C-alpha cells in the first residue's frame, strides 16, 4: 500500500531526477564556452560555482526527501562530501564517523535530523555524527549519535517534543524535515532520543 508519505517522497525523487540532466547540461555548456574562448572570467566562474552547488543540493534532496531503497548503500565518503550542503548555514561544521557503506534509509534519517538540527544552530556550531554498534538481545545494529555544540543554541520545544512520540509537529514548508523525520525513523523501527544543555544537544536513534 502506498501511503501519502511514500507518494511525497516519490514526487521529490522524480523532481530531483528530472532536474539532474538539464543542470548537468548547463555545466557542460559552461565548460565548452570556456574551451572555446580559452579562458575563464568572473561570470563563468559564478555560473560554474552555482551549478556545482545546485547539483550537490539536488543530491542531498534525493537522499533526504526521496523514497529510499532497502538494498541501496551510500558510500560514507560521498555522504561526508555532501554534508556542507545538507543545510544552508555555512557556519556549521560537520564531522562524520561511520562505516564505509551506509544503508540509504539510515542516510535519509541522518540527513533529516541534521536539517532539523540546523534550526537550533542559526549562529553556527559544530556537529559530530557517529555510527556506533549497539548490542541488544544477542544481536547488534548501528545506532546513530549526533552531538551538536553552539554558544548560542536556539531550541524550540514545539518542534522537537512531538518527535519523541513519533509524531510530526505542525510546520511550514521551510521546516518540512520535521514532518518527514518520524516516517524515516519508523521505517528503521527506531525512535528519537535527545538531551540538551545550555550550549549542546545530543540526539540518538
Buried (B, 14 or more C-beta within 10 A) or exposed (E): EEEEBEEBBBEBBEBBEEBBEEBEEBBEEBEEBBEEEEEEEEEBEEBBEBBEEBBBBBBBBBBBBBBBEEEEBBBBEEBBEBBBBBBEBEEBEBEBEBEEEBBBBBBBBBBBBBBBBBBBBBEEBBBBBBBEEEEEEEEEEBBBBBBBBBEEBEEEEEBBEBBEEBEBBEBEEEBBBBBBBBBBBEBBEBBBEBEBEEEBBBBBB
